[in-house]
């Protein structure tokens, strides 16, 4: 009888794919794929940052000094450049976070994705439409209570009116990231890989531009934007996992 490996009871030098100990209940089980566990830290890290920022906003903590420093630096840079074009660009990018623009884009893209899925003969070709509607509904459900709870004044420091919502988290940032991010994840799988990668990259740049435009135009504090990016990142990570399992 030849030499055998004690952990798997197989002949030595057998290729890894021939191992018979791949079940968790048996010796010599293969470890889980490393990428799955490592990727799970992404939403956890985003949630941790979101909780930290929210706590600091709630208690008016020292982290809010970052907002003041950023605002002061942006004002100094704007005065030094004196560029009307950049000011218009910042305001224009901010408008991409308007629900009146972002939500129609999301629904239209979902319809295109459903049509392309239908052409390929998929049974559940209609799934992009309810996913888009759900994403659109989640934005106000998650953002509006936060604005009412924290009631944070904007960069100009004016007190909030009784019927006015706060600035934290940024609604325009969350709307753009969730709407355009969901749209890209829905239509992306129907495209060729090079086109899909460019679409994801351009979508990320647009969402970053919306947040930068809000800060540049003095519409929001930096932490308002960062918190909404974290919130949107968690939702999009979960959505990507669901679509991948499908």
TAVENPE-V854493 format. One record per backbone hydrogen bond with DSSP energy under -0.5 kcal/mol. NH is the residue of the N-H (numbers start at 1). CO is the residue of the C=O. E is the energy in kcal/mol with one decimal. If there is no record, write none. Layout:
# TAVENPE-V854493
nh:NH co:CO e:E
nh:NH co:CO e:E
This chain:
# TAVENPE-V854493
nh:5 co:10 e:-2.8
nh:8 co:5 e:-0.6
nh:9 co:5 e:-2.3
nh:10 co:5 e:-0.5
nh:12 co:3 e:-1.5
nh:14 co:11 e:-0.9
nh:18 co:15 e:-1.7
nh:19 co:16 e:-1.7
nh:26 co:23 e:-2.1
nh:29 co:26 e:-0.8
nh:36 co:33 e:-0.9
nh:37 co:33 e:-0.9
nh:38 co:34 e:-1.9
nh:39 co:35 e:-2.2
nh:40 co:36 e:-1.1
nh:41 co:38 e:-1.2
nh:42 co:39 e:-1.5
nh:43 co:39 e:-0.5
nh:44 co:40 e:-0.9
nh:45 co:41 e:-2.6
nh:46 co:42 e:-2.2
nh:47 co:43 e:-2.6
nh:48 co:44 e:-2.2
nh:49 co:45 e:-2.3
nh:50 co:46 e:-2.4
nh:51 co:47 e:-2.7
nh:52 co:48 e:-2.3
nh:53 co:49 e:-2.6
nh:54 co:50 e:-2.5
nh:55 co:51 e:-2.5
nh:56 co:52 e:-2.2
nh:57 co:53 e:-2.4
nh:58 co:54 e:-2.4
nh:59 co:55 e:-2.1
nh:60 co:56 e:-0.6
nh:61 co:56 e:-2.7
nh:64 co:61 e:-1.6
nh:65 co:62 e:-1.9
nh:66 co:63 e:-1.8
nh:67 co:64 e:-0.8
nh:68 co:64 e:-1.3
nh:69 co:65 e:-2.7
nh:70 co:66 e:-2.5
nh:71 co:67 e:-2.7
nh:72 co:68 e:-2.6
nh:73 co:69 e:-2.4
nh:74 co:70 e:-2.6
nh:75 co:71 e:-2.4
nh:76 co:72 e:-2.2
nh:77 co:73 e:-2.3
nh:78 co:74 e:-2.6
nh:79 co:75 e:-2.3
nh:80 co:76 e:-2.1
nh:81 co:77 e:-2.6
nh:82 co:78 e:-2.8
nh:84 co:82 e:-0.7
nh:87 co:83 e:-1.5
nh:88 co:84 e:-2.4
nh:89 co:85 e:-2.4
nh:90 co:86 e:-2.7
nh:91 co:87 e:-2.0
nh:92 co:88 e:-2.6
nh:93 co:89 e:-2.6
nh:94 co:90 e:-1.8
nh:95 co:91 e:-1.4
nh:96 co:92 e:-0.6
nh:96 co:93 e:-1.1
nh:97 co:94 e:-1.9
nh:98 co:95 e:-1.9
nh:101 co:98 e:-1.9
nh:102 co:98 e:-2.8
nh:103 co:99 e:-1.8
nh:105 co:101 e:-1.5
nh:106 co:102 e:-2.1
nh:107 co:103 e:-2.5
nh:108 co:104 e:-2.7
nh:109 co:105 e:-2.5
nh:110 co:106 e:-2.3
nh:111 co:107 e:-2.1
nh:112 co:108 e:-2.1
nh:113 co:109 e:-2.6
nh:114 co:110 e:-2.5
nh:115 co:111 e:-2.2
nh:116 co:112 e:-2.4
nh:117 co:113 e:-2.4
nh:118 co:114 e:-2.4
nh:119 co:115 e:-2.0
nh:120 co:116 e:-1.2
nh:121 co:118 e:-1.2
nh:122 co:117 e:-1.8
nh:125 co:122 e:-0.7
nh:125 co:123 e:-0.8
nh:127 co:124 e:-1.3
nh:128 co:125 e:-0.6
nh:129 co:126 e:-1.5
nh:130 co:126 e:-0.7
nh:131 co:127 e:-1.7
nh:132 co:128 e:-2.2
nh:133 co:129 e:-2.2
nh:134 co:130 e:-2.5
nh:135 co:131 e:-2.4
nh:136 co:132 e:-2.3
nh:137 co:133 e:-2.0
nh:138 co:134 e:-2.2
nh:139 co:135 e:-1.2
nh:140 co:136 e:-0.7
nh:141 co:137 e:-1.5
nh:142 co:138 e:-2.0
nh:143 co:139 e:-2.5
nh:144 co:140 e:-1.5
nh:145 co:140 e:-0.5
nh:146 co:142 e:-0.6
nh:147 co:143 e:-2.3
nh:148 co:144 e:-2.4
nh:149 co:145 e:-2.5
nh:150 co:146 e:-2.6
nh:151 co:147 e:-1.9
nh:157 co:154 e:-1.8
nh:164 co:161 e:-1.9
nh:166 co:147 e:-0.8
nh:167 co:152 e:-2.5
nh:170 co:224 e:-1.6
nh:174 co:170 e:-2.0
nh:175 co:171 e:-2.8
nh:176 co:172 e:-2.3
nh:177 co:173 e:-2.4
nh:178 co:174 e:-2.5
nh:179 co:175 e:-2.6
nh:180 co:176 e:-2.2
nh:181 co:176 e:-0.6
nh:181 co:177 e:-1.4
nh:182 co:178 e:-2.3
nh:183 co:179 e:-2.2
nh:184 co:180 e:-2.3
nh:185 co:181 e:-2.1
nh:186 co:182 e:-1.9
nh:187 co:183 e:-2.3
nh:188 co:184 e:-2.2
nh:189 co:185 e:-0.6
nh:190 co:187 e:-1.3
nh:191 co:188 e:-2.1
nh:196 co:192 e:-2.9
nh:197 co:193 e:-2.5
nh:198 co:194 e:-1.9
nh:199 co:195 e:-2.4
nh:200 co:196 e:-2.4
nh:201 co:197 e:-2.3
nh:202 co:198 e:-2.7
nh:203 co:199 e:-2.3
nh:204 co:200 e:-2.2
nh:205 co:201 e:-2.2
nh:206 co:202 e:-2.3
nh:207 co:203 e:-2.4
nh:208 co:204 e:-2.4
nh:209 co:205 e:-2.4
nh:210 co:206 e:-2.1
nh:211 co:207 e:-1.8
nh:212 co:208 e:-2.6
nh:213 co:209 e:-2.7
nh:214 co:210 e:-2.0
nh:215 co:211 e:-1.9
nh:216 co:212 e:-2.9
nh:217 co:213 e:-2.3
nh:218 co:215 e:-1.2
nh:219 co:214 e:-2.6
nh:220 co:214 e:-1.2
nh:225 co:221 e:-1.3
nh:226 co:222 e:-2.5
nh:227 co:223 e:-2.3
nh:228 co:224 e:-1.5
nh:229 co:225 e:-2.2
nh:230 co:226 e:-2.2
nh:231 co:227 e:-2.4
nh:232 co:228 e:-2.8
nh:233 co:229 e:-2.5
nh:234 co:230 e:-2.0
nh:235 co:231 e:-1.8
nh:236 co:232 e:-2.8
nh:237 co:233 e:-2.1
nh:238 co:234 e:-2.2
nh:239 co:235 e:-2.4
nh:240 co:236 e:-2.6
nh:241 co:237 e:-2.0
nh:242 co:238 e:-2.2
nh:243 co:239 e:-2.6
nh:244 co:240 e:-2.4
nh:245 co:241 e:-2.2
nh:246 co:242 e:-1.7
